[in-house]
Amino acid sequence: MRLIAMTLLLLFVTALPTWADSLAACSARGAQLGQRAKKFSGDAMMKRLIDADLKRANKEAAEGDADECTEALDHATKLLDGSAA
């Protein structure tokens, strides 16, 4: 039982820096996309969708969910690039 607990603790400690890096990268990417979104001059509905994605990414980052943050930013990127259908 002690071995299992130590193994889980070791896995958590080694995964923590990766998680923090992912979260930091997501936040940095969100800031970059926010700058691109400010310059967006296309359809008003598309602008609202981009803003909603950025808002969701910020919320997910604040909650510590790097995967959901990245997903929201991926969608915002597609909208900004014009590749979302």
Secondary structure, DSSP 8 states (H G I E B T S, - for coil): -HHHHHHHHHHHHHHHHHHHHHHHHHHHHHHHHHHHHHH--S-HHHHHHHHHHHHHHHHHHHTT-HHHHHHHHHHHHHHHHT---
